[in-house]
Amino acid sequence: ELKHGRICMLAVLGHMVTTAGMRLPGNIDYAGTSFASIPSGLKAAEVIPLAGIAQMVAFVGWLELTVMKDVTGDGEFPGDFRNNY
């Protein structure tokens, strides 16, 4: 649960930053779609290319399966994954 709470906090922060108008420089894809042209909030899901969404889902899945797990099973406190990261 602690991990999911941290993810939610990052999501809220990301929404606040993009709503404030801060964007990454450059393009989001090879077609020339700029980061500045992507709306904030849920409207972004309609504009981001499917390959980009698949890439984000694959990256989060990789994090869940490799980095964000309790390797030894003897964490001393919630959030102590004992995975050297």
Secondary structure, 3 states (H helix, E strand, C coil): CHHHHHHHHHHHHHHHHHHCCCCCCCECCCCCCEHHHCCCHHHHHHHCCHHHHHHHHHHHHHHHHHHCCCCCCCCCCCCCCCCCC
